[in-house]
Amino acid sequence: MAVSYKRLFHLLIERDMTTTQLQHKAGFSANIIPRMKRNGYISLETIESICQTLNCSVDDILVFIPENDEKLL
């Protein structure tokens, strides 16, 4: 099962926040942003810090994609 972070990037646009600003406020390393842009793995700790920073839930920043729909990423 794959993960898509498109919701996070849309939320950042809505809140007029850059990924760099999110990185600094949430306190994660710079290599996390490229991983999210490629829909790669990030730790639950990082997801939690993003949600706390943006005051949102996990459903607001990511969606799980079933294996048979991974081509939609």
Buried (B, 14 or more C-beta within 10 A) or exposed (E): EBBBBBBBBEBBEEEEBEBEEBBEBBEBEEEBBEBBEEBEEBEEEBBEBBBEBBEBEBEBBBBEBEEEEEEEE
